[in-house]
Amino acid sequence: MIVGFMGPLLFTLGCVQGEETKAEQSEGSSKPLSVFILSPLNEDAYLQGEQIRFAADVGDEGLNGHQVVWTSNLDGEIGNTREFAYSDLSPGMHTIKATLKDDKGHDASHSLIVIVDKFTWAAYYRKNFELNPRIGNEPMDRKDVDRILRSTKNFDRKNLSGLDLSGKTFTGVSFVDAFMVHTNFSNAGFKDANLRNATIEHANMSHCEFKNVDFTGVVFNNVDLQGVDFSRMYLREFAFNNANLSDCNFLQTDLSYAEMTNAVLKGSNLERTVLIQAKLANADLSNVNIRGAKLLDTDLRNANLSGASIKNVTLVDCDVRGVNLNTATLTNVNMNNANLSGARLSKLDFNKVVLYGSNFSGCDLTGSDLSNLNLVDSNFSNAILKSADLSGANLKRANFKNADLDGAILSGADLEDAIYVDMARNLETVVGF
């Protein structure tokens, strides 16, 4: 409960929360000292470790070199400036007192109550997010966990946060609405388990085994799922933002509409994975296997696909701006009319890629092989084409405004109606031009 303290802004005499406020008039001065706590408010509640802003109004006279001393009846002095931040109050009900003193021994003070509750993950989620009111603040005791595993196997609405349950077998166990934030389940087995609406963010589920598990309503944001076999699962619209999905197996998995922004999928298998309208912006997809995957309107902005093996894939209508494909292997990839602006495409062999009409503006194509390709209507403005091989390429109506052609090879290229070629840089070093 937060209750604003009612009272005048400038205190001279009075009693606040049982603490007498004193202000003696300084000699030769018509105005007494005064202080009033602006922040926090009376009876504000915080969690242990949470940063609290302390600020005081010291009246018209200002500080004039005087200090505002802040004290807690539980923790002693906590500050000596008019405004500061503090996060080390101990749990309990604090009487916070701000005292302004002058060099003649006069002072004025103001007090109020601040409540600091013990930090638990459940208390944190209860304050900042939605949490089932039936879930207690304190996590279960490990002995109680073992007892339930031997008997009812029912952890519905139980608080398992922060526990180390690695390597355990949870066959037939129910976790409906359970609270499992920051829990360690690494190498655990979940068979015929019910995780419906469980809260598992920030949990460690690396190398877990999932068979016939109900994940309805589960959010995998910030969860460590390294090495998990998700093959042939139906995970449409699931949230994996910021999750660790490296070395996972998504063979024939349906991830349509999945939220995977900033996820790490390094080395994962995405063979024949369905990624229709999946959001993979800023994801780490380095060294993944993407063969025969179905992508449509997939968001791959600024994704890292360096070293990836990409075969029999269509990226038409996908957002690939800023993508990193350095050293990737591209075989039978369709990117016609793709917007690749700002992409990193150095040292790539594009001979088995459809690219006509693509937008390469601002791309790094250093050392890449674009020879004999149909690049009609492509946009290379501001692109880096250093030592790129464009020999025999169809470059009709291509735009080279401000492109860097240092050492590029254009032998036998068709530049009919190409525009702004004269505005490209380092033309004197181009081979075959």
C-alpha positions in Angstrom: 0.0 0.0 0.0 1.3 3.4 -0.9 0.0 6.3 1.1 1.1 9.9 0.3 2.0 11.9 3.4 -0.3 14.9 3.9 1.4 18.0 5.2 2.9 21.3 4.4 6.0 21.4 2.2 8.1 23.4 4.7 8.2 22.1 8.2 9.0 24.2 11.2 7.3 22.5 14.1 5.3 19.3 14.3 5.3 15.6 14.6 5.8 13.2 11.7 5.3 9.4 12.2 6.0 9.9 15.9 9.3 11.8 15.2 9.4 15.4 16.5 10.5 17.8 13.8 12.6 20.7 15.2 13.6 23.9 13.5 15.3 26.7 15.4 15.6 30.1 13.9 19.2 31.0 13.1 20.6 34.2 14.6 20.1 37.1 12.3 17.9 35.2 10.0 14.1 35.6 9.5 13.6 32.1 8.1 14.1 28.8 10.0 15.7 25.7 8.5 13.3 23.3 6.8 13.4 19.9 5.1 10.7 17.8 3.5 11.2 14.3 2.0 10.0 14.3 -1.7 11.0 10.7 -2.4 10.2 8.0 -1.5 6.6 8.5 -0.4 5.4 7.4 3.0 4.8 3.6 3.3 6.3 3.0 -0.2 7.2 -0.7 -0.5 10.3 -2.1 -2.2 12.1 -5.4 -2.6 15.5 -6.1 -1.0 18.2 -4.9 -3.4 15.8 -2.6 -5.3 17.2 0.9 -5.9 15.4 3.6 -4.1 15.6 7.3 -5.0 15.9 9.6 -2.0 15.3 13.3 -2.4 14.5 16.2 -0.1 13.2 19.8 -0.5 15.3 22.1 1.8 13.2 25.2 1.5 13.9 28.7 0.1 17.3 29.0 1.9 18.7 26.0 0.1 21.6 24.0 1.5 24.1 26.9 1.8 26.9 24.4 2.5 24.8 22.4 5.0 24.3 18.6 4.7 21.1 16.6 4.6 21.9 13.5 6.7 19.7 10.5 6.0 19.3 7.7 8.6 17.3 4.4 9.0 16.4 3.2 12.4 17.5 -0.3 11.2 20.6 0.4 9.1 21.9 3.7 10.5 23.2 6.5 8.2 22.6 5.8 4.5 23.4 9.2 2.8 24.4 12.8 3.3 23.3 14.6 0.1 20.0 16.2 -0.9 19.4 13.5 -3.5 20.9 10.1 -4.0 20.0 6.5 -4.9 20.4 3.6 -2.5 19.8 -0.2 -2.8 21.2 -1.7 0.4 18.3 -1.3 2.9 17.8 -4.5 4.8 14.4 -6.2 4.9 11.9 -4.7 7.4 9.9 -1.6 8.2 12.3 1.4 8.2 11.8 4.8 9.7 13.7 7.0 7.3 14.8 10.4 8.7 16.2 13.3 6.8 17.9 16.0 8.9 19.3 19.3 7.8 21.9 20.9 10.1 23.6 24.3 10.1 27.0 25.2 11.5 25.4 26.7 14.6 23.8 23.5 15.8 20.3 24.2 14.5 18.5 21.5 12.6 15.2 20.4 11.0 14.1 16.9 10.2 11.3 15.0 8.5 10.6 11.2 8.8 8.5 8.6 7.1 8.1 4.9 6.7 9.6 2.7 4.0 8.9 -1.0 3.8 11.5 -3.4 2.3 10.4 -7.0 1.6 12.7 -10.0 1.4 13.6 -10.7 -2.2 12.4 -13.9 -3.8 11.8 -14.5 -7.5 8.1 -15.0 -6.8 8.0 -11.6 -4.9 9.8 -10.0 -7.8 7.4 -11.4 -10.4 4.4 -10.6 -8.3 5.4 -7.0 -8.2 6.5 -6.6 -11.8 4.5 -9.1 -13.7 1.3 -11.2 -13.4 1.6 -14.2 -10.9 -1.0 -16.6 -9.7 -2.0 -15.5 -6.2 -1.9 -19.1 -5.0 1.8 -19.3 -5.6 3.7 -18.6 -2.4 6.8 -16.3 -2.2 9.1 -19.0 -0.9 10.2 -21.9 -3.1 9.6 -25.5 -2.1 12.0 -27.4 0.1 14.0 -30.0 -1.9 12.7 -32.8 0.5 9.1 -31.8 -0.4 9.9 -32.0 -4.1 11.3 -35.6 -3.7 8.2 -36.5 -1.7 5.8 -35.3 -4.4 7.8 -37.1 -7.1 7.3 -40.3 -5.2 3.6 -39.8 -4.6 1.2 -37.5 -6.4 3.6 -36.1 -9.1 1.6 -32.9 -8.9 3.4 -29.6 -8.9 0.5 -27.5 -10.1 0.9 -23.9 -8.9 4.0 -24.8 -6.9 7.0 -22.5 -6.5 10.1 -24.3 -7.8 12.1 -21.2 -8.5 15.9 -21.3 -8.0 16.0 -25.1 -7.2 18.6 -27.5 -8.7 16.5 -30.3 -10.2 19.1 -31.3 -12.8 19.1 -34.8 -14.1 15.7 -35.8 -12.6 13.1 -37.8 -14.3 9.7 -36.1 -14.5 7.6 -38.9 -16.3 3.9 -38.2 -16.0 4.4 -35.1 -13.8 2.1 -32.1 -13.9 3.5 -28.6 -13.7 0.3 -26.7 -14.6 0.8 -23.0 -13.7 3.9 -23.9 -11.8 6.5 -21.1 -11.1 9.9 -22.4 -12.2 12.0 -19.2 -12.9 15.8 -19.6 -12.6 15.3 -23.4 -11.9 18.0 -25.8 -13.1 16.4 -28.6 -15.1 19.5 -29.4 -17.2 19.6 -33.0 -18.4 16.2 -33.7 -16.9 13.7 -36.0 -18.7 10.1 -34.9 -19.3 8.0 -37.6 -20.7 4.2 -37.4 -20.8 4.5 -34.3 -18.7 2.1 -31.4 -18.5 3.8 -27.9 -18.5 0.7 -26.0 -19.4 1.0 -22.3 -18.5 4.1 -22.9 -16.4 6.4 -19.9 -15.9 10.0 -21.0 -16.8 11.8 -17.9 -18.0 15.5 -17.9 -17.2 15.4 -21.6 -16.4 18.2 -24.0 -17.4 16.7 -26.7 -19.6 19.8 -27.5 -21.6 20.0 -31.1 -22.9 16.5 -31.9 -21.5 14.5 -34.7 -23.1 11.0 -33.8 -24.1 8.6 -36.5 -25.2 4.8 -36.0 -25.5 4.9 -32.8 -23.4 2.1 -30.3 -23.3 3.8 -26.9 -23.7 0.5 -24.9 -24.1 1.0 -21.3 -22.9 4.7 -21.8 -22.1 7.0 -18.9 -22.9 10.7 -19.9 -23.5 12.1 -16.4 -23.4 15.6 -16.3 -21.9 15.6 -20.0 -21.3 18.7 -22.1 -21.9 17.6 -24.9 -24.2 21.0 -25.9 -25.6 21.1 -29.3 -27.3 17.4 -30.1 -27.0 15.8 -32.3 -29.7 12.6 -30.4 -30.9 12.4 -32.4 -34.1 8.9 -32.8 -35.6 7.3 -30.8 -32.8 4.5 -28.3 -33.3 5.8 -25.0 -31.9 3.8 -22.4 -33.8 3.7 -18.9 -32.2 6.0 -20.0 -29.4 8.2 -17.3 -27.8 12.0 -18.0 -27.7 13.3 -14.4 -27.5 16.8 -14.3 -26.1 16.8 -18.1 -25.7 19.9 -20.3 -26.0 18.9 -22.8 -28.8 22.4 -23.6 -29.9 23.0 -27.2 -31.2 19.2 -27.9 -31.1 17.5 -30.2 -33.6 14.5 -28.6 -35.3 14.2 -31.2 -38.1 10.7 -30.8 -39.6 9.6 -28.7 -36.7 6.8 -26.1 -37.3 8.1 -22.8 -36.0 5.7 -20.6 -38.0 5.1 -17.2 -36.4 7.6 -18.1 -33.6 9.2 -15.1 -31.8 13.0 -15.8 -31.8 14.4 -12.3 -31.7 18.0 -12.3 -30.4 17.9 -16.0 -29.9 21.1 -18.1 -30.3 20.7 -21.0 -32.7 24.4 -21.5 -33.3 25.1 -24.9 -34.9 21.4 -26.0 -34.9 19.7 -28.2 -37.4 16.9 -26.4 -39.3 16.5 -29.0 -42.0 12.9 -28.9 -43.5 11.9 -26.6 -40.6 8.8 -24.4 -41.2 9.7 -20.8 -40.5 6.8 -18.9 -42.1 6.6 -15.4 -40.6 9.0 -16.4 -37.9 10.8 -13.5 -36.3 14.6 -14.1 -36.2 15.9 -10.5 -36.2 19.4 -10.3 -34.6 19.4 -14.0 -34.1 22.7 -15.9 -34.1 22.3 -18.6 -36.8 26.0 -19.1 -37.4 26.9 -22.6 -38.8 23.3 -23.7 -38.9 22.0 -26.2 -41.4 19.1 -24.8 -43.3 18.2 -27.3 -46.0 14.8 -27.5 -47.5 13.4 -25.1 -44.9 10.2 -23.2 -45.7 10.6 -19.5 -45.2 8.0 -16.9 -46.2 7.9 -13.3 -44.8 10.5 -14.5 -42.3 12.2 -11.6 -40.5 16.0 -12.2 -40.7 17.1 -8.6 -40.2 20.7 -8.4 -39.0 20.8 -12.1 -38.3 24.2 -13.8 -38.2 24.2 -16.7 -40.8 28.0 -16.8 -41.2 29.2 -20.2 -42.0 25.7 -21.5 -42.5 24.8 -24.3 -45.0 21.8 -23.0 -46.9 20.4 -25.3 -49.6 17.2 -25.5 -51.5 15.7 -22.5 -49.8 13.7 -19.5 -51.1 14.2 -16.2 -49.4 11.9 -14.3 -51.6 9.7 -11.9 -49.5 11.9 -12.4 -46.5 13.5 -9.4 -44.7 17.2 -10.0 -45.0 18.5 -6.5 -44.6 21.8 -6.4 -42.8 22.1 -10.2 -42.7 25.6 -11.6 -42.2 26.2 -14.4 -44.8 30.0 -14.3 -44.7 31.6 -17.7 -45.6 28.1 -19.3 -45.8 27.5 -22.0 -48.4 24.6 -21.2 -50.7 23.2 -23.9 -53.0 20.0 -23.5 -55.0 18.9 -20.4 -53.0 16.4 -18.0 -54.5 16.9 -14.4 -53.5 15.5 -12.6 -56.6 14.3 -9.1 -55.8 15.5 -9.5 -52.2 16.4 -6.4 -50.2 19.9 -7.2 -49.0 20.9 -3.7 -48.2 23.6 -3.5 -45.6 24.3 -7.2 -45.7 27.7 -8.8 -45.2 28.3 -11.1 -48.2 32.0 -11.3 -48.6 33.8 -14.3 -50.0 30.6 -16.0 -51.2 30.0 -18.2 -54.2 26.7 -17.0 -55.7 26.8 -19.2 -58.8 23.9 -21.3 -57.5 21.8 -18.4 -56.3 19.0 -16.5 -58.0 19.7 -12.8 -57.5 18.2 -10.7 -60.3 16.7 -7.4 -59.3 18.2 -7.7 -55.8 19.1 -4.6 -53.7 22.7 -4.8 -52.7 23.0 -1.1 -51.5 25.6 -0.8 -48.8 26.5 -4.5 -49.0 30.0 -5.8 -48.4 30.6 -8.2 -51.4 34.4 -8.2 -51.1 35.9 -11.2 -52.9 32.6 -12.8 -53.8 31.9 -14.7 -57.0 29.0 -13.2 -59.0 30.3 -14.4 -62.3 27.8 -15.2 -65.1 24.8 -14.3 -62.9 21.6 -12.6 -64.0 21.8 -9.3 -62.1 19.5 -7.3 -64.2 18.1 -4.2 -62.4 20.2 -4.9 -59.3 21.2 -2.0 -57.1 24.9 -1.8 -56.0 24.9 1.7 -54.8 27.4 2.3 -52.0 28.3 -1.4 -52.1 31.8 -2.7 -51.6 32.8 -4.9 -54.5 36.5 -5.1 -53.9 38.0 -8.0 -55.9 34.5 -9.3 -56.6 34.2 -11.4 -59.8 31.4 -10.0 -62.0 32.8 -11.5 -65.2 30.1 -12.5 -67.7 27.4 -11.2 -65.5 24.2 -9.6 -66.9 24.3 -6.2 -65.3 21.7 -4.4 -67.5 20.2 -1.4 -65.8 22.3 -2.1 -62.7 23.0 0.9 -60.4 26.6 1.4 -59.4 26.4 4.9 -57.8 29.3 5.3 -55.3 30.1 1.6 -55.4 33.7 0.6 -54.6 35.0 -1.4 -57.5 38.6 -1.6 -56.4 40.0 -4.6 -58.2 36.6 -5.9 -59.4 36.5 -8.1 -62.5 34.0 -7.0 -65.1 35.4 -8.9 -68.1 32.6 -9.9 -70.5 29.9 -8.3 -68.3 26.9 -6.9 -70.0 26.6 -3.3 -68.7 23.9 -2.1 -71.2 22.0 0.8 -69.7 23.8 0.4 -66.4 23.5 3.7 -64.5 26.0 5.8 -62.5 28.9 3.5 -63.5 31.0 6.7 -64.0 30.2 7.6 -60.3 31.7 4.4 -59.0 34.9 4.5 -57.1 38.3 3.1 -58.1 37.3 2.5 -61.7 40.9 2.7 -62.7 41.6 -0.6 -61.0 38.7 -2.6 -62.5 39.7 -5.5 -64.7 38.1 -5.8 -68.1 36.3 -2.4 -68.0 
